[in-house]
Amino acid sequence: MAHPPSSPSGKSNRLASEPSPYLRQHATNPVEWYPWGDEALARARTEDKPILLSVGYSACHWCHVMAHESFEDPAIAQRMNDWFINIKVDREERPDLDQIYQGVVQLMGQGGGWPLTVFLTPDLRPFYGGTYFPPMDKYGRPGFPKLLEALHDAWVNQRDKVLQQAGDFHEGLGELAAYGLDAAPATLAVADMVKMGERMLRQVDPVNGGFGRAPKFPNPMDVSFMLRAWRRGGSGALKDAVMRTLERMALGGIYDQLGGGFHRYSVDERWLVPHFEKMLYDNALLLHLYAEAEQVESRPLWRKVVEETVEYVRREMTDARGGFYAAQDADSEGEEGKFFVWKPDELKVLPPTQADLLMRHFRITPQGNFEHGATVLEVVVPIAQLAQERGLPVEAVEAELAAARKALFELREKRVKPGRDDKLLAGWNGLMIRGLALASRVFERPEWARLAAGAADFVLSKMWDGTRLVRSYEEGGSRIDGFLEDYGDLAAGLTALYQVTFDAKYLEAAVALVKRAVTLFWDEEKQAWLSAPKGQKDLVVATYSLFDNAYPSGASTLTEAQVALAALTGDKAWLESAERYITRMRQPLDENPMGYGYLALAADAFLDGAAGVTFSGTREQVAPLLSAANRAFAPTFAFGWKEPGAAVPPLLKDIFEAREPVGGLGAAYVCRGFACERPLTDPQALSQRLQAPAHGG
C-alpha cells in the first residue's frame, strides 16, 4: 500500500475500514470523509448540504500534493466539514463515477485529470468542478479555502443560480455520455483502416516519436494500430514511426533502465523525465506492443524491454495468490522520483570501472537532468560507442555493463520503495494476461504463459462465480460489481491465454463472461454498451463505454474478444454481434481514430472475417508450425489446437471437425470467413501465408 499522508489530528475517519489503499491513505485526514455510498448520500439529502466529491488514485502525485496542502490542514478541513458532505472515491474502483464527473471539467472548458474535485447538489447533479486546487491563489487557480467559501455562500444565498447551473451541467453530461451515438451505422472497409492510420501518422513527432509535444504519453493502442494500417498497405512511414517511437521510449527515462517497466508519461517531448508512477495497464499494453514489434522486425532491444518488463511485473506487481497489483506510486519519502534518480556520489560504492561505465552510458553528471542535480537514467552513449571508446569487443562491454547495471539495481533495492496499490482489478489483470500471453508466444517463454495463467486462475476462482464478476479484490474480498471494462478486458485476456495454453477452460470462461456482459450492459435501444450495469442507481446519467483513453474501453475489448471467439468456436453469432457495434461506431472511428484506438484494432480483426488457424497433430508435430505462426505478424488471426485423441469440448467442435494431420505431418488449416484453405504442413509456407499482404477484405 502507498504510504498514507500524515495527519495532525491522528484520528481515523470512515475511510480507515475501506479496502481501497487510496481511500485508506486519507483515513487520518481531519476531513470527515465518507466513501461513496448510501450513508453519505442520505446525509447530504437530510442536511440539505452540497457534496464535495474528490476523486483520485493511490499513485497520483498531485492527489498527494492536494492532500498534504489542504486535506491535512485543520482549518481547511473545518470548512469542508461545516459546509459540505465530503466523499472520497478511488477512480480505479468506480470508473463510472469518474467518467461522469470528469465531464464537468470538460464542460467548463478545462482539461480533466486527477485529483478531480467536483461539487454536487444532494441529488448528485454537479454545479462546479476542477482538478487540483492550491491552498492559496496560484497557477491561475483560486485558493481552495476561498473556493469553499464562495461555493458555500452561493449555496446559502444564491440557491436558484446554483440549481440552474446544476441543471445545465446535468443536461450537458447527458449529451456527453451519449456523444457519437446519433451517427448512422455504416460499413467499414480495409481502405478506412489505412486512412485512419495515415491520419494518426500526421500527429507523430518525426524526431522523438510519439504523438504531439509535451507532456507525452505512450498511447500504445494508437501506435499498435499504425502497424495494422501499415499491414493493410499503408506507407512505410507508418512502420518507421512505430519503430522510432518504441526505440526512443525504450532508451529514454520513461522506461526504468534498471528495474524494467514503463512510467506513466514523460513531462517533456523526448521521453526523458517521466511522471514516475507505474500503472499495470500501461505495462500490459506496452508489453503486447513490443511483442508485436518483434514479430514485425526482430531487434535485441525489443527482447530486452519485454524480458525486463515481465520481470518487473513478476517481482513487484504479482500477488502471492497469482493476481497482479494495480499501480506503483510516483513518490517515496515524500518526493516524486526519489527512488529512481541518481547523483554521481551515490555510485562511489561501486568498483571504479563499473561506476565510470554507468556514468558514461547513462550520462550521470553533477548537473543532472532532473531536480536538485539528480539524473533520470536514459541511454545516451550506446554500447557500440562505449566499446569503440575502450577498444574492447562489444560482447565484453555488454557483459561489463550488465554487471554494472545489476550492481546499481541492487544498490537501489536498499532504498525506500514507492508505495504500491495492492488492489487486484479484474479488468487490468485481463490486460496483463493478454500481454503476457502474446509475449510468451513470440519469445517462446512458457513461464510467462504460466504467470498469466496464475492470474487467470486467481480471477476466475475468487472474482467470478459464473454470473457475477467483481471489479476489485482487496483485503480478501470486494463489494463492487464489475464494469463492462472488467468483462471485456478479462474476456480478451482469456481468449489470448487460450492461444498459448490451448486449455479450453479459458475459452469457456471467456464465452460465459461475454454472454453475461450482453445481459448486463448492452443497451438495445441505443445499440451501444453501457459502462456500468443496467439500473445502477447512484449515477446521475447513464454512462456509455465509448472512448479508448489511457486504457481501452470495455466496448472495445469486448468487441475484440467477440471476433476472436468467432474464429475459435466457428460461431457466426459472435461476429454478427461485433459487426453490429463496429458499424454503429463507423463514423466516430473515422472522424476521431485516436480516440478509438483499441476499437480500431478490433474492427481491423473483424474485417478479416474471423480469421483463424487450426493446428492438427501431436504437440511435437505441430511445434514447428506453431513456432512459425507465433513469430509472424498476423494480429487478426486466432490459433486453436487440441491434443489428438482428447475429448473435444462442445464449444470447439466446429473448428476441429474433419481437420486431421496430413501424411503423418502436423497440419495448419488457415480459415477466414468460416471457410478453410487447403492444409499447410511447411512452417515457412505457413509464415508466408499469414504475412501475405492483407489489403483486401
N, C-alpha and C positions, 0 to 999 in steps of 0.2 A: 504494500500500500504506500502511496505517496505520503511524504511527511505532512501532517496537518499543520496549518498555520497556528501559531501560539495565540493565546487569548489572555488579556489582562484579567478577565473575570475568573478564569479557572473552573467555571461551572460548565456543565454539559447541557445542551438543549435537545430538542426532539430528534435531531439528526444522529445522535450517538448510537441509537439502536438500528440505524439503517444499514442494509447490506452493502450499499454503494460506497466504495472507497472515497469517491469525490464528495459525497454528502458528509461522510464522517470527517473529512478534512475541516468542515465547518462546525463540528459538533461543540467546540468550546468557544465559538464566537459569542459575544454578548447579545447578538441579534437573536430574537425569538423565532428562529427558523422553524418552518414546517416542511415536511416532504409534501409533494403534490398528493392530494387525496381528499376524501370526504370531510375529514375533521377541519382542515384549513378552509376549504370552500364553504362549508357550513358556517364557520365563524365569521367569514367575510360577509355573508348574507345577513347573519343575525345582528352583527355590529354595524352594518352598513359602512364598511371600510373598503377602500380600494386595495387591490392585491399588488404587492411588489414582487414580481417574478424575476428570479435570477437564474439563468441557465449557463452551465459551463461543463467542464470535464476535468479530470484529475491532472492531465498532462498539460493543461493550458497555462502558459506563463502569465498572460495578462489577467487571467482569473485569480491567480495567486497575488498579483500586484494589487488588484482592487480589494481583495480580502484583507491584505495587510494594511492598506491605506484607510479603508472605510469600514469594513465589517468587524475589524478588531478594535475600532475606535469607540469607546463607551458613549461619547456624546453623539456621534452619528447613529450608533445603534439605538440610542434612546429615541431619536426622532423616528427611525424606522419602526420601532416597537409601538410608539404612541399613535402614529398616524396610519400605519399600513398593516396588513396581514402579509408576512414575509414568507415566500415559498422558494425553496431551492430545488432545482431539477438538474439531474445528470442527463445531458443530451444523449449519452450513449445508452441510457435506459429508456428514455422517452423521445426517440427521434421524431415522432409525430408532433408532439408539442413544440419541439424546436423548429420543425419545418413551418408550422403555422405562424409562430410569433416572430421568426426571422422575417416574415413578410411585412411586419410592421415597419421594420427599419428600411426595407426596400421601398415601401410606400412613402416613407419620409425622405426618399432620395439619398439615403446613405448606404454604404456597403455593410453587409451583415458581418457576423463573426461572434467571437466569444471573449469575455463574458457577454451574454445577451441580457439586457436589463429592460424589462417591459412592465408598464403599469396598466392594470386591468380593473374594470368595474367588477363588482361582486358576481355578475353573471358572465364573467370571463371575456368580455369584449375589451380589447386594448384601446387606450386613449393616448398613450405616449410611449416612446421607446428609444433605445440606443444600445450601444455596446459598453465599452469601458468609460466610466466617468471618474475623473480625478477628484481628490478631496477639496481642491481649490480650482478656480478658473485656470485652465491650462490646455495647451494643444488645441485651442479654439473650441473647447468644450466647457460647459458650465460645471462648476464645482458640485459634487454630489449633494452636500448639505443644502446648498442654495436651490438645487433642483427639487429636493424633497419638500422644502418649504413652499416653493412655488406651486407644486402639484397638490400639496395638502390644502393650500389656500384656494386653489381653483376648485377642488372637490367640495369644499365647505361653502364657498361664496359664489362660484360660477358653475354650479352643477349642470345647468342647461347646456352651456358651451361644451363641457366635458362629455356629456352624453351625446351631443350632436357629433363631436369628434369621434366618439366610440362607434356611433352608427356608421359614419363614413368609413372608418377603418374596417368595420365588420363587412361592409359591402365590398370594399377593396380586397379583403382577404379571400372572400368567396370567389371573386374573379381570378385572383392569383392562383388559387388552389386548382382551378379547372382550366388554367391558361393553355391554349393549344388544342383543347378538346372540341372546339367548334369547327375544326377543319374537316373537310370531306375526305372519306377514305379514298386511297388511290394506290395503284400498283407500283412497287419499287422494282427497278431494273439494275442490272450489273453496271450499266453506264452511270447510274446515280452514285454507286459506290466510289467510282473513280473521281467523279465531280466533287463529292463530299471530301475525299482525301486531298484533292488539289486545293480546295478552299482552306482546309486546315494548314496545308503547306505554306500558304501565304502569311500565316501568323507566326511561322517559325523564325527564331533568331538564327540568322545564317552563320554567325560566328560561334556562339556558345550552345546552340541547340536549345530545345525547349520552346515554349510559347511566350512571346511578348518580352517585356522587360521585368525589372524587379518590382515586387517580390516574385520569385519564380518557383512554380510548383511542378512536380514531375509529370502530372497528367498522364499516367500510364495507359488509360483506356484510349485516349486520343492518339497517343504515339503508336499503340498497337494497331489501331485502325488504319493509320497511314501505311503500315506494312500490308494490310489487307488490300488497300487501294492499289498499291504497287503490284501485288499478286494478280489483281484484276486487269492489269495492263496499263496502270498509271506510270508516270515518268519515273526514271531512275532517281530523280531528285527526291522523291518520297522516301525511298530506301536510304539514300545518303543522309537525309535529315534525321531519320531514326537512329542510324548508326552514330552520327555525330552527337546526338542528344545523349545516347546511352554511354558513349565514351566519356563525354565531358562530366556527366553525373558521377560515373564510376571513379574518376580521377579527382573529383572535387571534394569539398568539405561537407557537402550534403550526404556523402557516403562516409560511414565510420571506418576510417582507414585502418584502425587497429582491431575493432571488435566486430566488424561486419554490420550489415543492416543500414537502412536509409533513415535519415532525419526527415522531418515533415516538409520543409521547403527551405529555399535559400532567400535571404533578405536582399541579395544582390543578383545581378543578371548572369553571373558566371559560375554559379553553384558553389561559391566559396564559403560564406558564413551562413550556417543554417539556423533555423529555429529548431532547437536541439531535441524536441520531443520525438519519440519514435512510436508510430502507430502500427498496429498489427495489419490493418487493411492496406496501408501503403506498401509494406514489405511483401504482403501476399500478391498484390497486383504487379509489383516490380519483379518479383521472383518469376512470375509467369512470363512477363515481357522479356526478361533477359534469357529465359529458356527458349522463347520463340526466336530471339536474335541469334542464338546458337544454331538453330535449325536453318536460318537464312544464310548466315555467314559465320562459320565457326571461328572463335577467337579465344586465346587463353584468358583474356580479360573477362569475358562473359562467364567462363567457368569459375574463375576466382571469385567474382562477385556472388554468383549463385552459391558456391560452396560456403563462403563466409557468411552469407545471409542466412542460409539454412542453419549453420552452426550457431549463429546469434539467436535465432528463434528457439533452437533446441536448448541452448544454455540459459537464456534469460527469460524466455516467454512461454515455456512449456510447464504446465502444472503436473504434479506427480500423478494425477489421475488421467493425464493424456491431453486435456484441452489446452488451448492457447490463451494467454492473457491478452488484455485489450491494448495496453499502452505503457510506455515508459516516459517518465517526466523529463522536461527540459532542464529543470533546476536540481541542484544539490547544494546543501549547506547554504541555501538562500540565494544562490547565484545561478543565473542561466548559463549553461555550458561549462561550468567549472570542472565537471568530471572529465570532459573531453579535450580540453585545451592544454597547451604546454608552453613552458619557458625553458630557455637553454640550460639554466642552472639545474633544472629537475632531471636532466639527462646525465649529470656528472657521476651518478652512481653506476652507470653502465660502463663497460670497457670502452676506452677511448675510440677504438676503431668503429665500434657499433654506434656510439654517440655521434661521431663525425658523419657516418653514413646516413643516419636518420636525419640529422640536421640539414644535410645536403639534399637528400631525397624529398623531404617534406618542407624544406626551407624554413626551419625553425630559427628565428632571429631574435635579437634583443628588442627590436622594434615591434615584432609581431604583426599580425593582420587582424587582431581582434581587440577587445577591451583590455586595458591595463597591461599592454605589451605582451599578451598571450598570443599563441598561434593556434589556429584551427588547421589541422593536418590536411594537406592536399598534395597530390603527386605533382611536383614541379619539375624535378630532374628525373627523367625516365631511367630505367635500369641500363639500357644500352649505352646511354651517355655516361652513366657512372662507371660502367665497365671500360669505356674508352678513356675516360679521365685517369683511371687507375691502371690501365694496361693489363687488365685481367679478363679472362673469359666471362661471357655473360652468365654462364651457369654458376661460376664461383661467386659473382656478385649477388645473384639471385639467392643462393644459399645463405650468404652472409647477411643479406637484408632480411630474409625470413627469420633468421635467428635474432636479429636486432629488433624486428617488429614484435616477435614473441616476448622478448625481454621487456620491451616497453609496455606491452599489453599486461604482463604480469605485474609490472610496477603500478599500472593504472588500477588493477584489481584491488589494490590495497587502499584506494581512495573510498570516500563515502559515495555510494552509488545513488543515482537519481531514484526517486520513488517510482514504484510500479503500481499500476492499476490492475489488480488481480481478478477483475471481472472476467468471466468466460462467456462471451457473447456468441450465440448460436450462428448468426449470420457471418460475423467476421471469422469465426472458425471455419465456416464453409469456404470463404475466400482463400484462406491459407491452405486448406485441404486441396483446393483446386490448383493453387500454385505449386505445392509440393508434388502433387500427382504428375503434372506435366514435367517438372524438373527431374523427377525420378525416371521418367521415360527417356527424356532427351539425353541425360548424362549417365544413364544406366546405373543408378544408385538405388537399389531396392530398399535400403534402410530408410530412405526418405519417404517411400511409399508406406513403410511401417509406421513412421512418425505421423503421417497423415491419417492412416487407419486407426491409430491410437486415439486421435482427436475425434474421428468419426464415431468410433465405438463409444467414447465417453458421451458425446452429444446425444447419440441415439438411445443410450441406456438411461441417461439422467435428465435429459431435457425434452424428450419426445416420447409420448405414450401411445402413439398411433393416431391420435385425434387432436392433440394439443402440443404445440411446440412452445417452450418458454423462451423468452428473449435472453435472459441473463441468469447465470448460475453463480451465486455469491454466498459465501458462508453456508454452503450446504443446501441452498435452495433458491427459489425465485418466486416472486409474486406477480410478475409482469408477463402477460401473454406475448407471444412472438408477433412481430410485424411482418408485412409482406417481404421486406428485405431478408428477414431471417429464413423464411420458407424458400425464397428464390436463391439466396446465396448458398444455403445448405444443399438444396437440390442440385445446383450447378457443381458444387464441390463433390457431391456423391457420384454424379454421372462421370466426372473426371476421374474419381478414385476407382470406379469400376474398370476404367480403361487401362489401368495399370495393375490392378489386383485380379480382375476378372471374377470377383466374388459377387455373385448375383444379389446377395443381401443388400448391397449398397444401391443397386439399381432398383430393387423392390422398395426400399425406403424412399428413394427419390420420387418414384411414382406416387407413393402414398402422400408425400409432402405436397406435390403439385396438385393432386386431386383435392386435398384438403384446402389448399390455397384458393382454388377456384371457388369453393363454397364460401370461404371466409371473406375474400377480398374482391372478387370480380363484380363490377357494377354493370349489370346487363343494360341498363338504360343509357349510361354514358359510354358503354363499350370501352371501359378503362379499368385499371387496377387501383383500388384504394390502398393507401399506405397502412392504415390501421384497420382492424377487423370491423365489419359492418356493425352498426349500432353502438360504437364506442361513445359513452355518454358524456365524457368530460372534454369533448372537443367543440370549440366554438364554431368551426366549419369542418366539413368533410375534407380529408386530405387525400390527394391522388398522387400515386407514385409515378413521377414523370421524368424529371431531370436526373442525369448522372452527374453528381457533383464531386466531392472529394472521394466518395466511394460510390459504386453503382447503385442505381435504384433497384428495388425489388422487382419491378416490372421487367427490367432489362435482364437480370439474372434468371428470372423465372422463364422468360422467353427463350433464352439460351438453353436452359435445361429442357424445355419442351422440344426444341429442334433436335437435341441430342437423343432424347427419349424416342422420338420418331424413328431415328436411324437405328437405334439399338434394340427396339422392340418390333419395328415394322408396322406400328400402329399409326395410321394416317391421321387419326383424330388429333394427335399431338401437333402435327404440322399445321393442320387446319386452325387450331387454337392460336398458334404462333402467328399465322398469317392474318388472322382477324385483328390482332393488336398491331402488327407491323404496318398493315395497310392503313389502320386507324391513325398511326403516327407518321405517315409518309411525309406530309407537309412540314410538320415541325422538324423532322430529321433533316429534310432538305434545306430548310431555312437556317437552322442552327445546329450543324453537325457536332460542334464542340460541346454543346450542352447535352448531347445524347450519345456520347462515345461508345458506351457499352451496348446500348440498344443497337447501334450501328454494327457492332460485332455480331450480335445475334441475328440481325437482318441479313448480314453477309452470309452467315451459315445457312439461313433459311433459303437463300437464293440457289444454293446447291442441292436443294430438294432432298433433305435427309440423307446426305452423303455418308457412307459408312464402308468399313472393310470388315468382313467376317473371316477370321483365320480358322483353318481346319487342319487338324493333325495333332500329334503329340507335342508336348512342350518343346522337346528337342527339335522336332520337325519344323515348327513354326518360328523358333527363336531367330534364325537369320532374317526371315521375312519381317518379323515384328521389330527387330532392331533397325532394319532399313526404314520401315514405316515411321518409327519414332523419331528418327533423325531428319525426316523430310518435313519441310514446312507445308503442312496440309491442314490448316487450322479449322477447316469446315468439316473434316472427316471424323467420325466416331468409330472406335475399334471394339470388336467383340470377339471372344474366344471362349471355348469350354474344353475341359479335359475329355478326350474321346472315351465313350462308354459311360460317362457321368450322366446322371439324370438331368434332363433339360427342364428348367423351371418354366411353367406356363407362360410367363412374361416373355421368354426368349424363344419360344417355339418357332415363331415365323422366321427369324433370321438364321436359324441353324438347320432348318428343314432342307434336305437334299443338297447340303453343302459338305462335300467329303474331300479327303486328300486326293491327290492326282498321282497315279503311278508310284505310290509309296512316298511321295514328297508332300511336305506341307503346302497348303494352297491358300491363296488370298483372293477372296471374292469382293471385288470393288463394286459397290452399288450406289445408285443415285436415282432419285425419283421412284423408289421402291422397285427398281429393276436392276439386275446384276449383269455385269460383263462376264466374259469367259474367265475362269480362274487363272491366276498367275502363280508360278512356282519359283520364279527367279527374283531374288531380292532387288537386283539392280533395275529390272523391268518394273517392279512394283514402285520403287522410289521414283522412277521417271514418270510413271503414270500419275502418282499422287502430286507430283510437282509440275505436271503439264500446265501450260498456260490456262488460266481459269477465266477467260474473257467472256465466255458465253454464259447462258443461263437465263 
